[in-house]
């Protein structure tokens, strides 16, 4: 079985402290604001909705769910592969 330190290391991958750069982490929202693509609440709402529908969030959520399931089951070998858990 795993301890709390193992879970902490897994959760660090999803942390804003991960040094990937602000533009990468926000999927370019700062740039979109800077160039005027997002200039009001309606445009921001559309940006967020598009990101949730078409962006990497769906892929990342699916992978994190599989990794969490593997970690919870104590299956460290499966935790590193992107395969169906069913």
HELIX and SHEET records of a PDB file:
HELIX    1   1 UNK A    4  UNK A   12  1                                   9    
HELIX    2   2 UNK A   22  UNK A   25  1                                   4    
HELIX    3   3 UNK A   29  UNK A   34  1                                   6    
HELIX    4   4 UNK A   41  UNK A   54  1                                  14    
HELIX    5   5 UNK A   57  UNK A   72  1                                  16    
HELIX    6   6 UNK A   76  UNK A   79  1                                   4    
END                                                                             
